[in-house]
Amino acid sequence: MDNPKIGFIGYGRHAKANLYPSLQHLGYKISAVATTHEESARQAGSDYSIPKNYTDHLEMLKNEGLNVVFICAKPEQQVQLVKDSLNAGVNVFVEKNLGFNEIEAEEIRILSEKMSKKVMVGFMKRFAPIYLKLQEIVKGEKFGKVVSLSQIFTSRNFVNNSKEYLLFGVIHFVDLIRFYVGEIVEVKGFETVNGDTLSLSFSLLSESGITVSLYFSASPSWSSGVQEITITGSNGYARTDGISNLRYHYNEIKSEIPGWQTVAEKEIQLNTMLTTGGGGVQNLYLNGFIGEIDYFLKSIGKNLGSINDAAENVKTMRLYDMLVISL
């Protein structure tokens, strides 16, 4: 669909920082916006030249003849907002999390299928260049069979408990586990709580026999945060650090000279080009926001495979439930 009629529900911090600018950069116009407060609806209209603004999303869905609606609201509101949009016959892009468990996610999958409308959930890291490059490397013949994956994710503590941290802080990395190793069949978890510090450790096993180790921590001591993924193959390894650094290594054909006698061992490092020309848009690309929105809008009405759709969200929320239960 080249020129979809787009509506937007929400004008909070995340939407303003990432989703509205991504749509604007891609050249898409928003026809109508709905927020719970008239002031924010008018502000969105003024900031992005949106001709119609509403304080009732149902009224917007009824009146505007939309093809697509973007939803970025409070987590507890999003399931109902998606249901309302699907029942109005509109394709939906919704920020994570969609639902608080597998059961709520499944309700959306069933309705999406019934209404024959697309739902895409904003697990944007699947579109981030560094994670796409990591997937390209580990799927290459030189890498060999994937045998293990490990993750480290840390941040300041902004939640009340481990369940909330997994859902609101770590869920993108939970989704990436499935992106790289497929479905998980077994989970063992351990939790330590010490005042404002949460420490979570998990051991997982995938259907294909890949082992996964996870370390997540929410603590005042991690104010700067860490995001790392390491994947080991039978003939190489690859590691990411944040959204701009990736290193990988392959075992080359061995020479007659022992490796310890030479300087032939090599590790390839890939980095993002830093340039003032990128401006604020660079982070929108590197984090995957522009990629996911571009793919979603191009997929409507075209024969493009579904990524991060309602069915995939069910599987990610199932893994989330497994992690929570293991604690």
Buried (B, 14 or more C-beta within 10 A) or exposed (E): EEEBBBBBBBBBEBBBBBBBBBBBBEEBBBBBBBBBEEEBBBBBBEEBEBEBBBBEBBEBBEEBEBBBBBBBBEBEBBBEBBBBBBBBEBBBBBBBBBBBBBEBBBBBBEBBEEBEBBBBBBBBBBBBBBBBBBBEBBEBEEBBEBBBBBBBBBBBBEBEEBBBBBBBBBBBBBBBBBBBBBEBEEBEBEBEEEEEBBBBBBBBBBEEEBBBBBBBBBBEEBEEEEBBBBBBBEBBBBBBBEBBBBBBBBBEEEEEEEEEEEEEEEEEEBEBEEEEEBEEBBBBBBBBBBBBBBBBBBBBEEEEEBBBBBBBBBBBBBBBBBBBEBB
